[in-house]
Amino acid sequence: MTMEKNVNFIQWNINRTCNYDCSYCASGTRKFSLRKDPSPFDILRGLKNGLTGQWKIQFCGSGEPFLTPGFLEIVKELVEAGHRVGVITNFSFPLGTIYKFIKIAGENLAGFGVSLHLEYAAPDEFLAKALKVKKLIGDNLYVNSVAQKERLPELEKIAKMFRDNDMFFNLQPERRSVEKVRTGKGLLVNYSKKELDIIGQSVGSVFSKENLEFKGQLCWAGAKQFIVAEDGNAWRCAPARRDRLESGYLGNLADGTFKLKNKPEPCRSRYCFCSTPLIENRKR
């Protein structure tokens, strides 16, 4: 994703544990119990030692961030170090826990993304909960939902319901699982023109191949933006991590081998799905 030089952005996929098991999850299988990743506090230490200046650190990933042991303490340490923090959550945790996160983040809150998963959440109840949070943090709250092909007519109505309540609502294109991508079945499900038009109503939507082609363009990913995986490995961007590109590997934050690049480099991926930084830039 081509980024402006002054944007310091980290996507921290802090765990792979989730209390949902959505049929469309791009992460594929949920059988992660055999993994022995380093403690997120070891990764935290690597971040605090390896960064200069202020960064926006967004917690998200293959799992639900609020399920991470010691999650709020990690948030507190980053805020005390002067960083801004944001999160993308399935919004299943009690309001009391969410309010604690917001209080800890304080003025350093840099976005609270809530993902509406229709297989687990009722839109009316989700909206009522979101409105309570919006009273506290205003436009820092935004809503995402995966644009399930078979449910797009329903999602179009739900999107209007949220937007009528003055909420940022983004439809995220449905991606195939990692397993299907690696077997050559493509990155996106096949949408019709009408379906793409529905998705395109999203302010932050990234849905067409034309919009996603960045190969060869200079990109600050790896220097001003990067991704941290649950195992502590850091990658310049999502495609670099997915394709295990050696040129996109930045080292491991838990073992002290992490090192940022110092200049922009040409994008090496045919398509880029780093939609969160794009949304953040468009919201500015």
Secondary structure, DSSP 4 states (H G I P E B T S, - for coil): ----TT--EEEEE-----S---TT-TT-----TT--PPPHHHHHHHHHHH--S--EEEEESSS-GGGSTTHHHHHHHHHHTT-EEEEEE-S-S-HHHHHHHHHHHGGGEEEEEEE--TTT--HHHHHHHHHHHHHHHGGGEEEEEEE-GGGHHHHHHHHHHHHHTT-EEEEEEPBPPHHHHHTTS-SB----HHHHHHHTTSTT----HHHHB-TTSEE-BTTTEEEE-TTSEEESSHHHHHTT-GGGEEEETTTT-----SS-EE---SB---HHHHHHHHH-
